[in-house]
Amino acid sequence: MTIAIMQPYIFPYIGYFQLINAVDKFVIYDDVNFINKGWINRNRILLSGKDHLLTIPLKNASQNKLIYEVDLLNTEPWRKKLLKTVQQAYQKAPNYQTVFPIVEEIVHFETDTISGLVVNCIRRICNYLRIDTEIVDSSRVYKNSDLKAQERILDICKQENAGRYINPIGGMALYDKERFRVEGVELYFIKSTAGPYPQFKNAFVPWLSIIDVLMFNNLESVNSLLKEYELI
């Protein structure tokens, strides 16, 4: 079995879905500390030719809380504002009529937590992209929060009887291939090479939210982009 483990990010970029598509089981790492000003509740879209940050407001968010413990600030009408921004940004995009209702459905999902919103977001987009990888929440399964960093990842691999673990390229300095090999796990790093695609008539802005990818690419094109990576 091949697995990957990542924190939950709202409307993540194409590389996140490449990782999901490359494995048999994807673990959403929601019982680690929340990161302020990270990508858990934020992402970038294209607005008027430039990258624009979308942020979902949270209630008493803190790096002293685990991700699944952080609540949405549902007293603010942020959903309407966010959808209005997406509409303004992409209403002339070729796939707007198909993709915007999916974004609406995700944004209006009823939950009190950012983790609940993001996990549903990831599952819904995987469903649209016909990615059938099994997705699980770490907080519901592994019960190993006493372990840290690499040892915790290895413990999840052992619990899943995984012989292969794939991590984003940014983790090369954190994880040791030899340490994984000793435990019977092959460690690989995924490097996205997804090329540019037309974004109206603008110069290409890379690594935006999956919203941008879906607005400008049909399913066949997105499935091609999902394969544009290398394992190191």
C-alpha positions as CSV (number, residue, x, y, z in Angstrom):
1,M,0.0,0.0,0.0
2,T,1.1,3.5,-0.8
3,I,0.0,6.3,1.5
4,A,0.5,10.1,1.9
5,I,-0.2,12.4,4.9
6,M,-1.0,16.1,4.7
7,Q,-2.6,18.8,6.7
8,P,-6.0,19.9,5.5
9,Y,-5.9,23.0,3.2
10,I,-9.0,24.8,1.8
11,F,-9.2,24.6,-2.0
12,P,-5.5,23.5,-2.3
13,Y,-3.4,23.8,-5.3
14,I,-3.0,21.1,-8.0
15,G,0.0,19.5,-6.3
16,Y,-2.2,18.5,-3.3
17,F,-4.5,16.5,-5.6
18,Q,-1.5,15.0,-7.5
19,L,-0.4,13.6,-4.2
20,I,-3.9,12.2,-3.4
21,N,-4.1,10.7,-6.9
22,A,-0.7,9.1,-6.5
23,V,-1.5,7.0,-3.4
24,D,-3.9,4.3,-2.3
25,K,-4.8,6.0,1.0
26,F,-4.6,9.7,1.9
27,V,-4.4,10.7,5.5
28,I,-5.7,14.2,6.4
29,Y,-3.4,15.2,9.3
30,D,-5.9,17.1,11.4
31,D,-4.7,16.4,14.9
32,V,-1.6,18.5,14.7
33,N,-1.2,22.1,15.8
34,F,-3.0,24.8,13.8
35,I,-0.7,27.1,11.9
36,N,-1.5,30.8,11.9
37,K,-1.4,32.5,8.5
38,G,-0.9,29.1,6.8
39,W,-3.0,27.5,4.1
40,I,-5.5,25.7,6.3
41,N,-8.1,28.5,6.0
42,R,-6.6,30.5,3.1
43,N,-5.8,30.2,-0.6
44,R,-5.1,32.3,-3.7
45,I,-7.2,32.8,-6.8
46,L,-6.8,35.0,-9.9
47,L,-8.6,38.3,-9.6
48,S,-8.0,41.0,-12.3
49,G,-4.9,39.4,-13.5
50,K,-3.2,39.1,-10.1
51,D,-3.2,36.6,-7.2
52,H,-5.8,37.4,-4.6
53,L,-6.0,35.8,-1.1
54,L,-9.2,34.3,0.1
55,T,-9.5,33.9,3.9
56,I,-12.1,32.0,5.9
57,P,-12.5,33.7,9.3
58,L,-12.0,31.5,12.4
59,K,-13.1,31.7,16.0
60,N,-10.2,32.0,18.5
61,A,-7.8,30.2,16.2
62,S,-4.5,29.5,18.0
63,Q,-1.3,27.5,17.4
64,N,-2.0,26.0,20.8
65,K,-5.1,24.2,19.3
66,L,-5.2,21.2,17.1
67,I,-6.6,21.8,13.6
68,Y,-9.8,19.8,14.3
69,E,-10.4,21.9,17.4
70,V,-10.6,25.2,15.5
71,D,-14.1,26.6,14.9
72,L,-15.4,28.7,12.0
73,L,-16.5,32.2,12.8
74,N,-20.1,31.6,11.6
75,T,-21.4,34.8,13.0
76,E,-19.8,36.6,10.0
77,P,-21.4,36.5,6.6
78,W,-18.1,35.3,5.1
79,R,-19.7,32.7,2.7
80,K,-21.6,35.3,0.7
81,K,-18.5,37.5,0.5
82,L,-16.2,34.7,-0.6
83,L,-18.6,33.5,-3.3
84,K,-19.1,37.0,-4.6
85,T,-15.3,37.3,-5.0
86,V,-15.0,34.0,-6.8
87,Q,-17.9,35.0,-9.0
88,Q,-16.3,38.3,-9.9
89,A,-13.0,36.6,-10.6
90,Y,-14.2,33.7,-12.8
91,Q,-17.6,34.5,-14.2
92,K,-16.1,34.7,-17.7
93,A,-14.0,31.6,-17.4
94,P,-14.8,28.7,-19.7
95,N,-15.9,26.2,-17.0
96,Y,-17.6,28.7,-14.6
97,Q,-21.1,27.3,-15.1
98,T,-19.9,23.8,-14.0
99,V,-17.4,24.7,-11.3
100,F,-19.1,27.6,-9.5
101,P,-22.0,25.4,-8.2
102,I,-19.4,23.0,-6.7
103,V,-17.6,25.9,-5.0
104,E,-21.0,27.0,-3.7
105,E,-21.8,23.6,-2.4
106,I,-18.5,23.3,-0.6
107,V,-18.7,26.8,1.0
108,H,-22.3,26.2,2.2
109,F,-21.4,22.8,3.8
110,E,-22.8,22.8,7.3
111,T,-20.1,22.4,9.9
112,D,-18.7,24.3,12.9
113,T,-15.0,23.5,12.3
114,I,-12.5,24.5,9.6
115,S,-11.4,20.8,9.5
116,G,-14.9,19.7,8.7
117,L,-15.2,22.3,5.9
118,V,-11.8,21.4,4.4
119,V,-12.2,17.6,4.6
120,N,-15.5,17.9,2.8
121,C,-13.9,20.3,0.3
122,I,-11.2,17.8,-0.5
123,R,-13.6,14.9,-0.8
124,R,-16.0,16.8,-3.0
125,I,-13.3,17.9,-5.4
126,C,-11.8,14.4,-5.6
127,N,-15.3,13.1,-6.4
128,Y,-15.6,15.7,-9.3
129,L,-12.1,14.7,-10.6
130,R,-13.0,10.9,-10.2
131,I,-10.1,10.3,-7.8
132,D,-11.1,7.2,-5.9
133,T,-8.3,7.3,-3.3
134,E,-9.5,6.4,0.2
135,I,-9.4,9.5,2.5
136,V,-9.2,9.3,6.3
137,D,-8.8,11.8,9.1
138,S,-5.9,11.1,11.4
139,S,-7.8,12.3,14.5
140,R,-10.3,9.5,14.0
141,V,-7.9,6.6,13.4
142,Y,-4.4,6.4,14.7
143,K,-4.3,7.6,18.3
144,N,-0.6,8.4,18.3
145,S,-0.4,12.1,19.2
146,D,2.3,11.2,21.8
147,L,4.7,10.7,18.9
148,K,6.3,13.6,16.9
149,A,7.5,14.4,13.4
150,Q,9.0,11.5,11.5
151,E,8.3,8.9,14.1
152,R,4.6,9.7,14.0
153,I,4.6,9.4,10.2
154,L,6.3,6.0,10.4
155,D,3.9,4.8,13.0
156,I,1.0,5.6,10.7
157,C,2.8,3.8,7.9
158,K,3.1,0.7,10.2
159,Q,-0.5,0.8,11.3
160,E,-1.5,0.8,7.6
161,N,1.0,-1.8,6.6
162,A,2.2,0.7,4.0
163,G,5.3,-0.2,2.0
164,R,5.5,3.2,0.4
165,Y,5.1,6.7,1.6
166,I,5.0,9.8,-0.6
167,N,5.6,13.3,0.8
168,P,5.6,16.7,-0.8
169,I,9.0,17.9,-2.0
170,G,9.2,20.4,0.8
171,G,9.7,17.6,3.3
172,M,13.1,16.5,2.0
173,A,14.9,18.2,4.9
174,L,12.6,16.6,7.4
175,Y,12.5,12.9,6.5
176,D,15.3,10.4,6.1
177,K,15.0,7.8,3.4
178,E,17.4,5.4,5.3
179,R,15.3,5.7,8.5
180,F,12.2,4.7,6.5
181,R,14.0,1.9,4.7
182,V,15.0,0.3,8.0
183,E,11.3,0.3,8.9
184,G,10.4,-1.4,5.6
185,V,9.0,1.7,4.0
186,E,10.1,3.3,0.7
187,L,10.1,7.1,1.0
188,Y,9.5,9.2,-2.1
189,F,9.1,13.0,-2.6
190,I,6.6,14.3,-5.1
191,K,7.6,17.3,-7.2
192,S,4.8,18.9,-9.3
193,T,5.7,19.9,-12.8
194,A,2.2,20.9,-13.9
195,G,2.7,23.4,-16.7
196,P,0.9,26.6,-17.5
197,Y,-2.6,26.8,-18.9
198,P,-4.5,29.7,-20.3
199,Q,-5.8,32.2,-17.7
200,F,-7.9,34.7,-19.8
201,K,-5.2,36.8,-21.6
202,N,-3.0,37.3,-18.6
203,A,0.6,36.2,-18.0
204,F,0.3,32.8,-16.2
205,V,0.2,33.0,-12.4
206,P,1.2,29.5,-11.1
207,W,0.2,27.5,-8.1
208,L,-3.1,29.1,-7.4
209,S,-6.0,27.3,-5.8
210,I,-7.6,24.3,-7.5
211,I,-10.5,26.6,-8.2
212,D,-8.4,28.3,-10.8
213,V,-7.3,25.1,-12.4
214,L,-10.9,23.9,-12.6
215,M,-12.3,27.1,-14.0
216,F,-9.9,27.1,-16.9
217,N,-9.5,23.3,-17.6
218,N,-12.0,20.6,-18.5
219,L,-11.9,17.2,-16.7
220,E,-9.7,15.7,-19.4
221,S,-7.1,18.5,-19.1
222,V,-7.1,18.4,-15.3
223,N,-6.5,14.7,-15.4
224,S,-3.5,15.3,-17.6
225,L,-2.2,17.9,-15.1
226,L,-2.7,15.4,-12.3
227,K,0.0,13.2,-13.9
228,E,2.5,16.0,-14.4
229,Y,4.9,15.3,-11.5
230,E,8.1,13.4,-10.7
231,L,8.9,11.2,-7.7
232,I,12.3,11.7,-6.2
